[in-house]
C-alpha cells in the first residue's frame, strides 16, 4: 500500500513539473514588452492610421513599412503586410505576373501579406495588434538567438525586433525569404536597399534571406 501511495505521489510531482514546464513560455512572456519598449522609446516609428484603413504603420525610413491591422476581421487575408518599393525587385529581374501566394503588387509597391484568421476583435495598441497573430498561431512567434531578436513570421518573410534595443545595433529588421524570388529568376544578390545573406532558421537549417535592418540610434 505504501508503495502505491509513494508511486502516486511521484506521478503527481512529475505531472506538476511537466505542466509547469509547458506553461513557461519565456519568448511569449517577454517579447511583447520588448516590442513595447522600442515603440515607447521611438514613438515616431508608428503612425495610427486605423480610422482610415484599419492599420498601424511602422516604418523607420518612410519607405519600407509594416502595416498591422487593429481588427483582423476587417482586413481579410492582409492582417500584417510588409510594404516596400517594387522597382529594386523588378530591376533585379522580377516578373510580377509570376508572383504567387503571399505577394501582391499595389501601384509601385511590393506587398508581402499574411493572414492570421479573424482575430478576437479590435485592438487599441500596435503591440496588441501585432500579437493578435500569435494568439491565432503561437508558432509564428520566434526567437533568433544569434541576433538576439524576437520575430513574427509572415507568409514570405518575417518582422524582427531586438530583444534589448540598448544592446543591439539591429533594432528593427524586415526579412524576405530569398528562394521564392530566386526561383522566379530574380537576382536576389542585386536588390538595391536589401542585403542578401544566409541565416540559421529556428529549426537549425540555413535559409537565404533579404534583410533590411535599422539601428534606431543611428537614424
Secondary structure, DSSP 8 states (H G I E B T S, - for coil): -HHHHHHHHHHHHHHHHHHHHHH--HHHHHHHHHHHHHHHH-GGGEEEEHHHHSEEEEESSSSSEEEEES-GGGSTT-SEEEEEESHHHHHTT--GGG--TTEEEETTEEEEEE---STTS--SSHHHHHHHHHHH-GGGEEEETTTTEEEEE-SSEEEEEESSGGG-S--EEEEEESHHHHTTT--GGG-TT-EEEEEE-TTS-EEEEEEEEE-TTT-
